[in-house]
């Protein structure tokens, strides 16, 4: 995590002079990122189950990996990269699943896990670019990576320490009113 912290500081330095989202928008994203993360975990888990079922059906029907040679040339290379990408997907689902409760409590640990997922997604995107090289995948990877890191760092200030932040305004207690 020491490397992740140094990367966090460097990215924060790069983004500090960019225009910021309105504070209400930042607050909404920060307060709701936990259920958006839950939605991601559910949808990605469904995708994982579909992929595993598809592989099982292909194996039962006797499909050969050799058919990929026609499409990608080196099937071993394709299979290794595909397995690695699939394992990265599983890792991100697990990490985001672990992050949900800290995110719900607005704890920095949850945000740190989302930063780790962001870094894993960069690796996965680079692997995907190796598999499917082209200008469109390259541009979409760059655009979505920039959007993701921008939003992630826009909400960073709402996640502090291990205690949740309360957005309710401070109210005077009855004892404080009686003293004045």
SVG drawing of the C-alpha trace seen along z (x, -y; Angstrom):
<svg xmlns="http://www.w3.org/2000/svg" viewBox="-32 -34 38 66">
<polyline fill="none" stroke="black" stroke-width="0.4" points="0.0,0.0 3.0,-2.3 3.4,-2.3 -0.4,-3.1 0.0,-6.0 2.9,-7.5 0.9,-7.1 -2.1,-8.8 0.1,-11.8 1.4,-12.1 -2.0,-11.9 -3.4,-14.5 -0.5,-16.8 -1.3,-16.4 -5.1,-17.1 -4.9,-19.9 -5.2,-22.7 -8.1,-21.2 -11.6,-22.7 -13.6,-21.0 -17.2,-19.6 -19.6,-21.6 -19.4,-20.7 -23.0,-19.3 -22.0,-17.0 -18.9,-15.8 -21.0,-15.2 -23.7,-13.3 -21.1,-11.0 -19.2,-10.5 -22.4,-9.6 -23.7,-7.3 -20.5,-5.6 -21.2,-2.7 -24.4,-1.7 -22.9,-2.3 -20.1,0.0 -22.7,2.6 -24.3,2.4 -20.9,2.9 -20.3,6.0 -23.6,7.5 -23.3,6.8 -19.7,7.9 -20.5,11.1 -23.2,11.8 -20.7,11.3 -18.2,13.7 -20.9,16.3 -21.8,15.9 -18.2,16.2 -17.7,19.3 -20.9,20.9 -19.9,20.0 -16.5,21.6 -18.1,24.7 -20.6,25.0 -17.8,24.6 -15.8,27.3 -18.8,29.7 -19.4,29.1 -15.8,29.9 -14.8,26.4 -11.2,26.0 -9.0,23.1 -7.4,23.5 -10.2,21.6 -8.7,18.5 -5.6,19.0 -7.6,17.8 -8.6,14.6 -5.6,13.8 -2.7,15.7 -1.1,17.0 -3.8,18.8 -1.6,19.4 -0.8,15.7 -4.5,14.9 -5.6,17.5 -3.0,16.3 -4.0,12.7 -7.7,13.6 -7.2,15.6 -5.1,12.7 -7.9,10.2 -10.5,12.5 -8.5,12.9 -8.2,9.1 -12.0,8.8 -12.4,11.2 -9.9,9.3 -11.7,6.0 -15.0,7.5 -13.6,8.8 -11.8,5.5 -14.9,3.4 -17.0,5.8 -14.7,5.3 -14.8,1.5 -18.6,1.2 -18.9,0.9 -16.0,-1.6 -17.4,-3.6 -20.9,-3.6 -19.2,-5.0 -17.2,-7.5 -13.9,-6.0 -10.7,-6.6 -10.0,-2.9 -12.9,-2.5 -11.6,-5.2 -8.1,-3.7 -9.5,-0.4 -11.2,-2.2 -7.9,-3.7 -6.3,-0.2 -9.1,1.0 -8.4,-2.0 -4.8,-1.0 -5.8,2.7 -8.2,1.5 -5.3,-0.4 -3.4,2.9 -6.5,4.7 -7.0,2.0 -3.4,2.3 -3.8,6.1 -7.1,5.5 -5.2,3.1 -2.6,5.8 -5.4,8.3 -7.5,5.8 -5.2,3.1 -6.7,0.2 -7.3,-3.6 -10.9,-3.2 -10.0,-0.9 -7.0,-3.2 -9.1,-6.4 -11.8,-4.8 -9.3,-3.5 -7.7,-7.0 -11.0,-8.8 -12.6,-6.5 -9.3,-6.3 -9.2,-10.1 -12.9,-10.4 -12.5,-7.7 -9.4,-9.2 -10.9,-12.7 -14.1,-11.6 -12.2,-9.5 -10.0,-12.4 -13.0,-14.8 -14.6,-12.8 -11.3,-12.1 -11.7,-14.9 -15.0,-13.4 -13.2,-10.2 -11.1,-10.9 -9.5,-8.7 -11.4,-5.8 -14.4,-7.8 -17.4,-8.6 -18.0,-12.3 -21.4,-13.6 -22.9,-16.1 -25.5,-17.5 -24.8,-21.0 -23.7,-21.4 -26.6,-22.2 -26.4,-23.9 -27.3,-21.6 -29.8,-22.6 -27.0,-23.0 -25.1,-25.3 -28.2,-27.4 -28.8,-27.8 -25.2,-29.1 -25.7,-31.9"/>
</svg>
